[in-house]
Amino acid sequence: MAVARLAAGGVTSRQVAAEVGVEASVVRNRKRQLPHEPVPEDDPVTPDKPGKGNDGAADPDASDLDGLIAERDRVRAGLERIRREKREAGIELAILKGALELAGIRAGRRPGQPGQ
C-alpha cells in the first residue's frame, strides 16, 4: 500500500521507506514491479484526495475502503509487534554474547579444558 502511495505521487521513496522501516532502494524496486497502468485524475481512491461528490451519502465502495483501512491498521500493528520482538531479541543476543565473553567460552572451546 505504501508503494501505491509512492506511485500515485506526493511522497518520496525515502519518506515511504522511513514509514515502513526499509531502505529506499527496496521501495523503488517494488515500485518498478508494479504494473504500469496510469491512474486517472478522477480516481476516487487515491491517497490524500477525497472522492468526488463527497456529500455524506453512503458510498458503495466505502465498506471496501473501511476494510482496507482496517487491514492496513492490522498490518501496521503486526509490523510494530515484529519490530519490538526484533529489538528484544537483539538485546537478548547482546546479553548472551556478553555472558559468553565473561565466561571465556569461544567457538570450538570447551569450558574447563585449558589449552584449547
N, C-alpha and C positions, 0 to 999 in steps of 0.2 A: 504494500500500500504506500510505503514511503517512496519507493521508486516511481510509482504512478504520480505522486505529487511532484517529483522532480521532472518527470516527462511533461506534466501539464504546465510547468513553469512557475516562476515566483519564488523558488528556493534553489539554492546551490547544492551541489553534490556534497560539499563539506558540511553544510547545515544538516542535511538528511543523515549523513554518516554520523555526525555528533549525536543526533537524536536516537539513532538505532544502536550506536556503540560499535561501529565498524570503521574501517578505513574508507576514504573517499573513493579509492580505486575500485573497491568492491561494489559500491553503489553505481559507479559509472559502467562497470562491466554488466551489472544486472540491467541497467537501462538499455544497453546495446542489445540485450537478449529479448527485449520486449518487441512485440510485433509493431511494425511501423505504420500504424493507422492514424491519420490525423484526427484530432479531437475537434468536433465542430464548436464554433463560438457559442452557440445557444445550448450546449450540453448542460442539462440541469444538475448534473452530479460532478462538477469539477470543484477541486479544493478552493476554499476561500471565496466562492462565488455562490450566492443564494440562487435558487431556481427562479425561473420566470414565473410571474403570476403568483407570487407568494402572498396570497390574500387571506391565509389562515384556513382555507378549505382543505379537506382531507386529500392528501396526495396519494395516489395508488402505490407509488414507489416509496412512500415514507416508511412503511414497515420494513422494506428491504434495507433502506438506509439505516434505520434503527438497529436492525440485526447486524449490519456491517459494523456499525459503531460499537455495539456490544462485543462483537468478536474482536475488534481492534483493542478494546479495553482489556479483554481476557488475555490476548496475546501480549500486550504490554505488561500486565501483571505477571504473567508467566516468565517473561523476559527479565523482569526485575527480580523475581524469585531465583532464577538461574544465576543472574549476576551476583546476588547475595550469597548463594551457595558457593559460587566460584571464589569469591573473596574469602569466605570462611575456610574453604579447602586450601587456599593459598596460605592462610595464616597457620593452619594445622600443619601443612607441609614444612613451613619455615620452622615451626616449633620442633617437629620431628628431626629435621636436619640438624638443628642446634643441639638436640639431645644426643644424636649420634656423634656429633663432633665432640661434645663434652665427654662422652663415654669412650672416645678414642676408637670407635668402630669405623673401619673403612671398608670399601668394597673388596671382597676377596680375603679379608682377615677374619680370624675367629677370635673373639674376646678371650683373654686369659692365656693365649699362646704367644709368648714373646718371639720376636724374630720373624714373624710372618707379615 
